[in-house]
Amino acid sequence: MKSLKITLVLATMTLVAVSCGPRQEASKDEASKAPKMLVLYYSQTSNTKAVAQEIATRLGADLAEIVPVELYDGDFQATIERGRKELEEQAYPEIKPVSCNVADYDVVFLGYPIWFGTFAPPVFTWLGQVDLSGKKVVPFCTFGSGGLESSVADLTKTAPSADILPGYGVRAARLDAMPKEIDQFLKAGGFIEGEYTKLEEFSEQHPVSEEEAAIFNAAVGDYPMMHAQAKTVASRVIPEGMEYLFVAVDLPRDGNPNLPPAGEMKVYVSVIGEEAPVFTKVIR
Ligand SMILES: Cc1cc2nc3c(=O)[nH]c(=O)nc-3n(C[C@H](O)[C@H](O)[C@H](O)COP(=O)(O)O)c2cc1C
């Protein structure tokens, strides 16, 4: 009996989370004034889903998923090959009808994993099906190393009529830090009330010292997709620690075909208290 009750409660919660339309608990007056917000996402391996759920819960917003008709359910290499081909040929996959109608909303939080520096192909499909004129779109994404900036540039080209607001991106390896960052992000954007910490500007870039080079190497050392050397760095104080913005260059590729093309990049690194340095994003 107890387990039946729990199942019923969970089922009700799920229905609330995925149903579309104005929140039932808001009065008619409140509902007509508040912007209607939808959190819509594509996620293959659930990282982006976790961010979408956090945002929807914090906002009390509707939540919907973009689902390809043919799932990317092969292994990693199969997904890489299929995804690369779809993006190169702009042959985006068919998707199932999305459960919420974007026309009913003022603000759409659009979430996706970064694939090859841009949003995953099912999101291209969805963008080709909808009219985002007059809508505010808040991009959010998860990635191995980075891609918020490049994907937002593509979003601006793909959905020129949308009003694209500042976005949020997080490394898959840092999902633990996401709820706190989402809290700050939603407050900074004015989507929820509460105080947030406005970060100071970075200092000027200067050549890296030995100590700063060690911080860079500690942050990127274990990441297989990076083989780089820091040249200059800027820093700023953040809550509980320091943030560094390194300008780095790729070291010789040694014939490794899996490494990205050699070039210059910006690497953001956080050092919180006594914890080991972690990189938070790379912009190539
Ligand atoms: C086909 C494919 C391409 C990817 N390309 C990139 C990339 O260009 N840059 C990056 O930082 N991460 C890349 N990733 C890593 C994903 O962005 C990361 O694992 C993401 O968190 C997956 O989100 P999901 O769990 O919501 O599907 C790629 C992953 C796949 C499967």
PDBQT file of the ligand as one rigid body, heavy atoms in Angstrom, charges set to zero:
ROOT
HETATM    1  C1  LIG A 301      28.917  13.123 -31.158  1.00  0.00    +0.000 C 
HETATM    2  C2  LIG A 301      29.499  13.901 -30.006  1.00  0.00    +0.000 A 
HETATM    3  C3  LIG A 301      30.240  15.047 -30.246  1.00  0.00    +0.000 A 
HETATM    4  C4  LIG A 301      30.750  15.805 -29.171  1.00  0.00    +0.000 A 
HETATM    5  N1  LIG A 301      31.433  16.962 -29.454  1.00  0.00    +0.000 NA
HETATM    6  C5  LIG A 301      31.901  17.719 -28.428  1.00  0.00    +0.000 A 
HETATM    7  C6  LIG A 301      32.591  18.936 -28.691  1.00  0.00    +0.000 A 
HETATM    8  O1  LIG A 301      32.786  19.352 -29.842  1.00  0.00    +0.000 OA
HETATM    9  N2  LIG A 301      33.050  19.649 -27.629  1.00  0.00    +0.000 N 
HETATM   10  C7  LIG A 301      32.848  19.240 -26.346  1.00  0.00    +0.000 A 
HETATM   11  O2  LIG A 301      33.289  19.937 -25.439  1.00  0.00    +0.000 OA
HETATM   12  N3  LIG A 301      32.168  18.100 -26.058  1.00  0.00    +0.000 NA
HETATM   13  C8  LIG A 301      31.676  17.331 -27.061  1.00  0.00    +0.000 A 
HETATM   14  N4  LIG A 301      30.982  16.182 -26.787  1.00  0.00    +0.000 N 
HETATM   15  C9  LIG A 301      30.691  15.819 -25.380  1.00  0.00    +0.000 C 
HETATM   16  C10 LIG A 301      29.242  16.164 -24.992  1.00  0.00    +0.000 C 
HETATM   17  O3  LIG A 301      28.944  17.518 -25.292  1.00  0.00    +0.000 OA
HETATM   18  C11 LIG A 301      29.001  15.936 -23.483  1.00  0.00    +0.000 C 
HETATM   19  O4  LIG A 301      29.290  14.620 -23.144  1.00  0.00    +0.000 OA
HETATM   20  C12 LIG A 301      27.583  16.305 -23.080  1.00  0.00    +0.000 C 
HETATM   21  O5  LIG A 301      27.533  16.535 -21.688  1.00  0.00    +0.000 OA
HETATM   22  C13 LIG A 301      26.559  15.221 -23.421  1.00  0.00    +0.000 C 
HETATM   23  O6  LIG A 301      25.299  15.694 -23.018  1.00  0.00    +0.000 OA
HETATM   24  P1  LIG A 301      24.034  14.745 -22.841  1.00  0.00    +0.000 P 
HETATM   25  O7  LIG A 301      24.358  13.791 -21.723  1.00  0.00    +0.000 OA
HETATM   26  O8  LIG A 301      22.923  15.673 -22.475  1.00  0.00    +0.000 OA
HETATM   27  O9  LIG A 301      23.790  14.043 -24.120  1.00  0.00    +0.000 OA
HETATM   28  C14 LIG A 301      30.509  15.399 -27.831  1.00  0.00    +0.000 A 
HETATM   29  C15 LIG A 301      29.787  14.214 -27.605  1.00  0.00    +0.000 A 
HETATM   30  C16 LIG A 301      29.290  13.468 -28.674  1.00  0.00    +0.000 A 
HETATM   31  C17 LIG A 301      28.504  12.198 -28.394  1.00  0.00    +0.000 C 
ENDROOT
TORSDOF 0
